[in-house]
Amino acid sequence: MAVRIRNMSPSGALIDGDALPEVGAKVRLLRGSLSAVGSVAWAANGQAGLNFDSKLNVRSWTERVGHSGQQRVDSIVGAVRSGRLPAARAIGPADHSLAVLSSALDQICERLASDPAVMVDLGEEMIKLDMIAEALREHARLEP
């Protein structure tokens, strides 16, 4: 399950998320190649406090990490602007059916989901995008 780390110390963390484990549950917090094992000390109102089994280096967890995906996006945008790559065709007015929009969103989600860094950093957002795509597919099935 994806969570946000709101605060962190060498011995614990404050997290929030949609479905958190119960008090006392053993947990493993992951961020990229980093991992911390601990247990849930308290949970209320979509937040939980974790106690780690061993001290961790907070600096390594809070360091800003450059993403290769962003570098790829920047190079693609640069190529389009320079004319080396054609700009993607925008969805026009005739393409606004729910089926077309749903299909386009599915393709984008599949491409993003194939990148492990995206799934680690944006897992919760990817789940929401998938739920939106599913809702669009359902509405498209009901469309005349």
MARMAR-446442 format. One record per residue: residue number from 1; z, x, y of N, C-alpha, C in turn. Coordinates in nm, 4 decimals. Layout:
// residues N
FIPA num      nc3      nc1      nc2     cac3     cac1     cac2      cc3      cc1      cc2
FIPA NUM        Z        X        Y        Z        X        Y        Z        X        Y
...
// end
This chain:
// residues 144
FIPA num      nc3      nc1      nc2     cac3     cac1     cac2      cc3      cc1      cc2
FIPA   1   0.0000   0.0842  -0.1176   0.0000   0.0000   0.0000   0.0000   0.0889   0.1242
FIPA   2  -0.0679   0.0466   0.2259  -0.0760   0.1221   0.3504   0.0418   0.0857   0.4402
FIPA   3   0.1006   0.1879   0.5015   0.2105   0.1680   0.5962   0.1864   0.2564   0.7171
FIPA   4   0.2553   0.2256   0.8247   0.2553   0.3114   0.9431   0.3888   0.3827   0.9483
FIPA   5   0.3836   0.5110   0.9768   0.5065   0.5872   0.9976   0.5377   0.5781   1.1458
FIPA   6   0.6485   0.5155   1.1790   0.6867   0.4949   1.3188   0.7750   0.6064   1.3712
FIPA   7   0.8549   0.6653   1.2831   0.9474   0.7696   1.3229   0.9781   0.8515   1.1989
FIPA   8   1.0002   0.9818   1.2166   1.0254   1.0657   1.1008   1.1237   1.1754   1.1355
FIPA   9   1.2115   1.2058   1.0415   1.3031   1.3188   1.0524   1.2922   1.3961   0.9217
FIPA  10   1.3526   1.5128   0.9120   1.3448   1.5872   0.7857   1.4015   1.5100   0.6661
FIPA  11   1.4916   1.4155   0.6912   1.5558   1.3460   0.5796   1.5100   1.2016   0.5590
FIPA  12   1.4267   1.1473   0.6504   1.3864   1.0084   0.6336   1.2789   0.9656   0.7307
FIPA  13   1.2401   0.8386   0.7195   1.1348   0.7859   0.8061   1.1533   0.6364   0.8266
FIPA  14   1.1037   0.5895   0.9400   1.0931   0.4470   0.9692   0.9470   0.4109   0.9497
FIPA  15   0.9204   0.3128   0.8630   0.7832   0.2708   0.8367   0.7697   0.1222   0.8645
FIPA  16   0.6458   0.0773   0.8830   0.6211  -0.0669   0.8875   0.4930  -0.0970   0.8121
FIPA  17   0.4850  -0.2203   0.7663   0.3693  -0.2628   0.6895   0.3832  -0.4081   0.6490
FIPA  18   0.2777  -0.4607   0.5886   0.2756  -0.6018   0.5521   0.3620  -0.6348   0.4314
FIPA  19   0.3576  -0.5535   0.3278   0.4330  -0.5815   0.2052   0.5082  -0.4552   0.1661
FIPA  20   0.6341  -0.4482   0.2019   0.7129  -0.3276   0.1776   0.7976  -0.3422   0.0511
FIPA  21   0.8286  -0.2292  -0.0141   0.9137  -0.2347  -0.1332   1.0561  -0.2792  -0.0985
FIPA  22   1.1276  -0.3236  -0.2002   1.2647  -0.3699  -0.1814   1.3609  -0.2533  -0.1622
FIPA  23   1.4768  -0.2826  -0.1062   1.5825  -0.1828  -0.0887   1.6149  -0.1226  -0.2255
FIPA  24   1.6250   0.0096  -0.2284   1.6561   0.0808  -0.3522   1.5342   0.1281  -0.4289
FIPA  25   1.4164   0.0757  -0.3967   1.2946   0.1145  -0.4686   1.2609   0.2607  -0.4423
FIPA  26   1.2152   0.3301  -0.5466   1.1667   0.4675  -0.5315   1.0256   0.4603  -0.4730
FIPA  27   0.9972   0.5456  -0.3770   0.8666   0.5440  -0.3106   0.8123   0.6853  -0.2959
FIPA  28   0.6814   0.6916  -0.2811   0.6140   0.8178  -0.2492   0.5310   0.7914  -0.1254
FIPA  29   0.5588   0.8649  -0.0189   0.4864   0.8529   0.1066   0.3784   0.9601   0.1061
FIPA  30   0.2536   0.9196   0.1320   0.1406   1.0125   0.1291   0.0700   1.0136   0.2637
FIPA  31   0.0269   1.1313   0.3039  -0.0596   1.1473   0.4204  -0.1488   1.2661   0.3920
FIPA  32  -0.2740   1.2378   0.3607  -0.3648   1.3457   0.3232  -0.3104   1.4169   0.2011
FIPA  33  -0.2919   1.5490   0.2104  -0.2397   1.6263   0.0974  -0.0869   1.6314   0.0965
FIPA  34  -0.0215   1.5721   0.1969   0.1244   1.5731   0.2043   0.1836   1.4608   0.1212
FIPA  35   0.3005   1.4855   0.0639   0.3671   1.3864  -0.0193   0.5178   1.4019  -0.0036
FIPA  36   0.5882   1.2893   0.0083   0.7347   1.2902   0.0164   0.7875   1.1781  -0.0726
FIPA  37   0.8861   1.2105  -0.1545   0.9452   1.1131  -0.2448   1.0825   1.0758  -0.1913
FIPA  38   1.1158   0.9482  -0.2045   1.2456   0.9020  -0.1578   1.2729   0.7621  -0.2051
FIPA  39   1.3618   0.6940  -0.1337   1.3945   0.5557  -0.1687   1.4098   0.4734  -0.0417
FIPA  40   1.3955   0.3425  -0.0569   1.4075   0.2507   0.0557   1.5566   0.2265   0.0809
FIPA  41   1.6039   0.2623   0.2003   1.7448   0.2455   0.2366   1.7720   0.1052   0.2902
FIPA  42   1.6772   0.0510   0.3656   1.6898  -0.0832   0.4218   1.5506  -0.1369   0.4499
FIPA  43   1.5392  -0.2684   0.4571   1.4114  -0.3323   0.4892   1.4387  -0.4649   0.5578
FIPA  44   1.3672  -0.4903   0.6689   1.3805  -0.6164   0.7424   1.2655  -0.6294   0.8403
FIPA  45   1.2151  -0.7513   0.8560   1.1143  -0.7833   0.9576   0.9926  -0.6908   0.9551
FIPA  46   0.9418  -0.6621   0.8365   0.8217  -0.5800   0.8250   0.8435  -0.4324   0.8472
FIPA  47   0.9688  -0.3884   0.8524   0.9997  -0.2461   0.8675   1.0942  -0.2033   0.7568
FIPA  48   1.0966  -0.0725   0.7305   1.1877  -0.0192   0.6294   1.2281   0.1225   0.6674
FIPA  49   1.3476   0.1588   0.6257   1.3963   0.2952   0.6432   1.3927   0.3662   0.5095
FIPA  50   1.3377   0.4861   0.5079   1.3295   0.5655   0.3860   1.4238   0.6842   0.3950
FIPA  51   1.4867   0.7172   0.2821   1.5638   0.8410   0.2677   1.4873   0.9292   0.1708
FIPA  52   1.4494   1.0504   0.2161   1.3743   1.1410   0.1302   1.4686   1.2127   0.0338
FIPA  53   1.4162   1.2457  -0.0847   1.4944   1.3171  -0.1849   1.5200   1.4619  -0.1448
FIPA  54   1.4303   1.5188  -0.0642   1.4485   1.6558  -0.0156   1.3972   1.6636   0.1274
FIPA  55   1.4437   1.7629   0.2009   1.4043   1.7805   0.3412   1.2557   1.8142   0.3481
FIPA  56   1.1904   1.7620   0.4517   1.0495   1.7958   0.4694   1.0258   1.8513   0.6088
FIPA  57   0.9121   1.9136   0.6244   0.8720   1.9743   0.7510   0.8015   1.8673   0.8349
FIPA  58   0.8732   1.8131   0.9328   0.8200   1.7040   1.0149   0.6947   1.7478   1.0890
FIPA  59   0.6930   1.8707   1.1344   0.5767   1.9195   1.2108   0.4466   1.9061   1.1307
FIPA  60   0.4522   1.9389   1.0022   0.3295   1.9285   0.9215   0.2847   1.7827   0.9072
FIPA  61   0.3793   1.6886   0.9109   0.3471   1.5460   0.8994   0.2965   1.4878   1.0313
FIPA  62   0.3370   1.5434   1.1434   0.3009   1.4859   1.2726   0.1872   1.5606   1.3411
FIPA  63   0.1420   1.6709   1.2821   0.0313   1.7479   1.3376  -0.0951   1.6626   1.3405
FIPA  64  -0.1671   1.6670   1.4495  -0.2934   1.5940   1.4594  -0.3964   1.6651   1.3734
FIPA  65  -0.4658   1.5880   1.2914  -0.5638   1.6441   1.1989  -0.7026   1.6016   1.2431
FIPA  66  -0.7940   1.6981   1.2549  -0.9334   1.6658   1.2859  -0.9984   1.6030   1.1643
FIPA  67  -1.0823   1.5070   1.1855  -1.1455   1.4373   1.0741  -1.2923   1.4739   1.0659
FIPA  68  -1.3368   1.5134   0.9471  -1.4773   1.5480   0.9277  -1.5663   1.4260   0.9514
FIPA  69  -1.5131   1.3067   0.9241  -1.5902   1.1845   0.9466  -1.6267   1.1675   1.0929
FIPA  70  -1.5329   1.1977   1.1816  -1.5612   1.1864   1.3245  -1.6660   1.2886   1.3657
FIPA  71  -1.6601   1.4084   1.3085  -1.7614   1.5091   1.3382  -1.8993   1.4597   1.2948
FIPA  72  -1.9046   1.3906   1.1784  -2.0319   1.3364   1.1299  -2.0842   1.2294   1.2245
FIPA  73  -1.9960   1.1410   1.2699  -2.0361   1.0362   1.3640  -2.0889   1.0994   1.4924
FIPA  74  -2.0175   1.1987   1.5447  -2.0603   1.2659   1.6677  -2.1985   1.3301   1.6514
FIPA  75  -2.2233   1.3916   1.5343  -2.3540   1.4550   1.5145  -2.4652   1.3510   1.5024
FIPA  76  -2.4368   1.2364   1.4408  -2.5365   1.1296   1.4295  -2.5681   1.0726   1.5677
FIPA  77  -2.4640   1.0467   1.6470  -2.4850   0.9944   1.7832  -2.5672   1.0946   1.8639
FIPA  78  -2.5352   1.2223   1.8515  -2.6119   1.3252   1.9222  -2.7580   1.3269   1.8799
FIPA  79  -2.7818   1.3103   1.7488  -2.9194   1.3092   1.6975  -2.9961   1.1883   1.7485
FIPA  80  -2.9315   1.0713   1.7530  -2.9973   0.9511   1.8050  -3.0309   0.9699   1.9521
FIPA  81  -2.9348   1.0205   2.0292  -2.9571   1.0384   2.1739  -3.0669   1.1399   2.2030
FIPA  82  -3.0792   1.2405   2.1178  -3.1813   1.3429   2.1416  -3.3185   1.3016   2.0882
FIPA  83  -3.3228   1.1894   2.0137  -3.4495   1.1425   1.9592  -3.4817   1.1983   1.8217
FIPA  84  -3.3941   1.2819   1.7649  -3.4180   1.3364   1.6312  -3.3995   1.2300   1.5227
FIPA  85  -3.3275   1.1239   1.5545  -3.3006   1.0149   1.4607  -3.3244   0.8831   1.5326
FIPA  86  -3.3911   0.7871   1.4689  -3.4086   0.6576   1.5362  -3.2762   0.5830   1.5429
FIPA  87  -3.2561   0.5093   1.6498  -3.1359   0.4276   1.6627  -3.1410   0.3169   1.5584
FIPA  88  -3.0249   0.2805   1.5064  -3.0190   0.1725   1.4077  -3.0609   0.0422   1.4732
FIPA  89  -3.1305  -0.0423   1.3963  -3.1734  -0.1716   1.4472  -3.0512  -0.2595   1.4659
FIPA  90  -3.0374  -0.3137   1.5827  -2.9260  -0.4039   1.6091  -2.9531  -0.5373   1.5424
FIPA  91  -2.8471  -0.6085   1.5081  -2.8642  -0.7431   1.4532  -2.9064  -0.8322   1.5687
FIPA  92  -3.0243  -0.8907   1.5574  -3.0769  -0.9742   1.6649  -3.0330  -1.1187   1.6512
FIPA  93  -3.0697  -1.2027   1.7482  -3.0297  -1.3433   1.7469  -3.0703  -1.4165   1.6197
FIPA  94  -3.1866  -1.3836   1.5629  -3.2322  -1.4515   1.4421  -3.1499  -1.4094   1.3200
FIPA  95  -3.0719  -1.3025   1.3318  -2.9956  -1.2480   1.2200  -2.8488  -1.2874   1.2220
FIPA  96  -2.8127  -1.3908   1.2934  -2.6711  -1.4253   1.3073  -2.6187  -1.5201   1.2000
FIPA  97  -2.6922  -1.5392   1.0917  -2.6399  -1.6256   0.9860  -2.5199  -1.5566   0.9223
FIPA  98  -2.4291  -1.6355   0.8696  -2.3098  -1.5796   0.8065  -2.3464  -1.4919   0.6870
FIPA  99  -2.4495  -1.5291   0.6151  -2.4910  -1.4496   0.4989  -2.5362  -1.3098   0.5416
FIPA 100  -2.6141  -1.3015   0.6493  -2.6628  -1.1717   0.6981  -2.5468  -1.0893   0.7528
FIPA 101  -2.4599  -1.1520   0.8310  -2.3451  -1.0804   0.8862  -2.2521  -1.0318   0.7752
FIPA 102  -2.2283  -1.1160   0.6769  -2.1430  -1.0798   0.5641  -2.2013  -0.9624   0.4866
FIPA 103  -2.3306  -0.9666   0.4619  -2.3965  -0.8587   0.3894  -2.3888  -0.7267   0.4673
FIPA 104  -2.4113  -0.7342   0.5980  -2.4031  -0.6135   0.6816  -2.2623  -0.5557   0.6787
FIPA 105  -2.1614  -0.6428   0.6894  -2.0223  -0.5964   0.6860  -1.9884  -0.5368   0.5492
FIPA 106  -2.0359  -0.5971   0.4414  -2.0134  -0.5435   0.3070  -2.0699  -0.4017   0.2937
FIPA 107  -2.1907  -0.3816   0.3462  -2.2531  -0.2491   0.3378  -2.1725  -0.1455   0.4150
FIPA 108  -2.1242  -0.1843   0.5320  -2.0434  -0.0924   0.6125  -1.9128  -0.0606   0.5392
FIPA 109  -1.8478  -0.1631   0.4843  -1.7214  -0.1432   0.4121  -1.7407  -0.0508   0.2922
FIPA 110  -1.8479  -0.0722   0.2165  -1.8737   0.0126   0.0995  -1.8922   0.1574   0.1404
FIPA 111  -1.9643   0.1787   0.2481  -1.9873   0.3162   0.2948  -1.8570   0.3809   0.3403
FIPA 112  -1.7761   0.3075   0.4164  -1.6484   0.3613   0.4623  -1.5530   0.3858   0.3457
FIPA 113  -1.5508   0.2945   0.2492  -1.4584   0.3064   0.1360  -1.4914   0.4251   0.0469
FIPA 114  -1.6142   0.4737   0.0538  -1.6513   0.5890  -0.0293  -1.5988   0.7206   0.0277
FIPA 115  -1.5425   0.7176   0.1471  -1.4879   0.8380   0.2101  -1.3358   0.8383   0.1919
FIPA 116  -1.2823   0.9286   0.1089  -1.1376   0.9290   0.0832  -1.0539   0.9443   0.2099
FIPA 117  -1.1020   1.0211   0.3067  -1.0253   1.0401   0.4306  -1.0107   0.9084   0.5060
FIPA 118  -1.1161   0.8287   0.5063  -1.1103   0.6982   0.5723  -1.0074   0.6106   0.5026
FIPA 119  -1.0087   0.6112   0.3705  -0.9154   0.5270   0.2954  -0.7712   0.5698   0.3172
FIPA 120  -0.7474   0.6999   0.3305  -0.6107   0.7483   0.3551  -0.5663   0.7106   0.4958
FIPA 121  -0.6522   0.7371   0.5925  -0.6147   0.7156   0.7322  -0.6225   0.5698   0.7755
FIPA 122  -0.7148   0.4941   0.7180  -0.7395   0.3574   0.7646  -0.7353   0.2554   0.6515
FIPA 123  -0.6555   0.2809   0.5504  -0.6494   0.1923   0.4346  -0.6178   0.0486   0.4698
FIPA 124  -0.5205   0.0291   0.5562  -0.4809  -0.1074   0.5945  -0.5949  -0.1783   0.6677
FIPA 125  -0.6622  -0.1069   0.7561  -0.7743  -0.1658   0.8286  -0.8898  -0.1975   0.7342
FIPA 126  -0.9114  -0.1124   0.6329  -1.0172  -0.1381   0.5352  -0.9867  -0.2644   0.4550
FIPA 127  -0.8609  -0.2851   0.4209  -0.8227  -0.4076   0.3495  -0.8515  -0.5290   0.4368
FIPA 128  -0.8185  -0.5209   0.5658  -0.8456  -0.6317   0.6572  -0.9953  -0.6572   0.6701
FIPA 129  -1.0748  -0.5504   0.6799  -1.2206  -0.5671   0.6866  -1.2734  -0.6349   0.5610
FIPA 130  -1.2210  -0.5959   0.4454  -1.2639  -0.6584   0.3217  -1.2282  -0.8065   0.3197
FIPA 131  -1.1112  -0.8422   0.3709  -1.0712  -0.9827   0.3769  -1.1626  -1.0617   0.4705
FIPA 132  -1.2018  -1.0002   0.5818  -1.2939  -1.0651   0.6755  -1.4300  -1.0853   0.6087
FIPA 133  -1.4781  -0.9827   0.5375  -1.6068  -0.9937   0.4688  -1.6021  -1.1046   0.3643
FIPA 134  -1.4908  -1.1142   0.2918  -1.4770  -1.2195   0.1909  -1.4779  -1.3575   0.2570
FIPA 135  -1.4094  -1.3723   0.3698  -1.4091  -1.5006   0.4412  -1.5499  -1.5364   0.4877
FIPA 136  -1.6248  -1.4383   0.5378  -1.7627  -1.4634   0.5792  -1.8489  -1.5047   0.4603
FIPA 137  -1.8310  -1.4369   0.3455  -1.9074  -1.4743   0.2258  -1.8777  -1.6182   0.1860
FIPA 138  -1.7503  -1.6567   0.1909  -1.7105  -1.7928   0.1541  -1.7742  -1.8943   0.2491
FIPA 139  -1.7682  -1.8676   0.3786  -1.8288  -1.9581   0.4764  -1.9811  -1.9637   0.4590
FIPA 140  -2.0413  -1.8483   0.4240  -2.1865  -1.8457   0.4034  -2.2257  -1.9339   0.2860
FIPA 141  -2.1417  -1.9381   0.1823  -2.1712  -2.0230   0.0658  -2.1687  -2.1700   0.1037
FIPA 142  -2.0897  -2.2053   0.2054  -2.0770  -2.3446   0.2492  -2.1813  -2.3820   0.3532
FIPA 143  -2.2536  -2.2804   0.4061  -2.3545  -2.3044   0.5088  -2.4716  -2.3843   0.4520
FIPA 144  -2.5262  -2.4788   0.5298  -2.6426  -2.5562   0.4825  -2.7662  -2.4703   0.4698
// end
